Each structure stands twice: as structure tokens, then as C-alpha cells.
Amino acid sequence: MDVAANLEQIRNTIRQACQKSGRNPDEITIIGVTKYVTIERTRETIDAGIKNLGENRLEGFLEKYNTISDEASWHFIGTLQSRKVKEVIDKVDAVHSLDRHSLAKEINKRAVQPVDCFVQVNVSGEETKHGIKPDDVLEFIQNLERFEKVRIIGLMTMAPHLDDEDRLRTIFRSLASLRDNVNHENLPHAPCKYLSMGMSNDYQIAVEEGATHIRIGSELVGP
Ligand SMILES: *Cc1c(COP(=O)(O)O)cnc(C)c1O
């Protein structure tokens, strides 16, 4: 399938989810996750109208960034090793995977401009997943105050890969409620407005539950 056709279907699904939940589709940013695909397919994605791209590994990110940097905004969505921060940090528009204090410290040290970050939260509690425990999120964010180059703009989660709609909904709802808690603190370094949640398998539910950034790979660009 070409990317444009896939995108049309995804936009339809988003529209339906928005209708169901009384939201405006303009509130939702589609991040095209290009980690599986070639530069050509990535260009096709941009041409189809996707201006936000996501990569989860340094090598894949740099390969694409070095070829087509100007045409897109870049989201780093995967685990970021501290020693690799300096290679990406002034090239990305947002980091979705801030999951430890030491990483924030390194970002603060290396970045020239303040960096928009999502705190990754392990809502589902799976041991294999990265992320801060829900109960620790507020304190974690409060402790980032002295890092002036780290701006917490939202929370991110990866739901488990399952078809249990109720379970997924509960996970997304929990992240939204955590985001509200942080937001109510009015922390100057944490204008925590956004929710990065929803992937190919579950973005419809995520949008219904308030996602502002959905990260779509296989449904958009193919597996
Ligand atoms: C790969 C990946 C995605 C996209 O996954 P799909 O199921 O292909 O849509 C989204 N978020 C993260 C963090 C990923 O690593």
C-alpha cells in the first residue's frame, strides 16, 4: 500500500475517535515512525503529508536525519543511552523517552537550546518496559527543576501489545490523569500538556482517551 492511502485510513480512524470523544482532530499530531523502512519510503511519508518523524535508534535516526533533515521534525522515541545524547540532542525536536535522572542531567549538559521532553511512564508495570513508575512521576519531574535545558512538555507510554480494549483504555486513562496531576502543579519547567500514546495497534483508543501525539509505524509505512 502506498503511504498516502494508509494515511487516509488513519485520518479516518482519528476522525471517528474524535467524534466519539468530542475532540478536534487538529489536536492530534501523527508521528510517522520510520524505523522499519528505507530513506525512499521515508521520503514518501513526508510527501504524503507527514511532517513529524520518529526513530528509536541512534543509527537509524542519523542516517535519515543526515539525508532529509530539513523536511521534517524529528522525535526520538527509543531508549537513549546517556553517552549517545551528544550525537542527537541538538538535532531532535522532542525526546519521548526521558526515563531517568541521569539522562536529564546529560541532556542538560549537552543541549544548546532547551529540549522538549516527554517523561516515559511504565503504566502497565511490565518488567520489560522502560519508564518511571506512575507513583514516582510527580517527584521525578519536580526533581528536574534545576536542569534548565530540559522542558517537560508531556508524558509518554507504550501499552502492552494486546487486544484487550478495556485494559488499554485503563492504561491510557491513567496516563492522562497523571498528566493532569503534573499539570496542576504549574511547574515552570514542566508545562506538561501533551500525551504521547497510541501506536498502530491501539491509537484509536488512545485518541479517544486524549492522546495528542500518536506514534504510528507499521500501519502507516508498512512493517
Ligand atoms: C516502533 C515504535 C512505535 C510504532 O510501532 P507500530 O506498532 O509499528 O506503530 C511507536 N512507539 C515506539 C516507542 C516504538 O518503538
The ligand as a Gaussian input file, in Angstrom:
#p B3LYP/6-31G(d) Opt

LIG

0 1
 C        8.162000       1.127000      16.913000
 C        7.559000       2.082000      17.841000
 C        6.317000       2.647000      17.562000
 C        5.472000       2.293000      16.336000
 O        5.057000       0.970000      16.378000
 P        3.927000       0.408000      15.390000
 O        3.265000      -0.665000      16.185000
 O        4.642000      -0.115000      14.206000
 O        3.021000       1.502000      15.054000
 C        5.820000       3.583000      18.458000
 N        6.496000       3.923000      19.571000
 C        7.691000       3.403000      19.868000
 C        8.393000       3.842000      21.109000
 C        8.264000       2.455000      19.018000
 O        9.456000       1.932000      19.329000

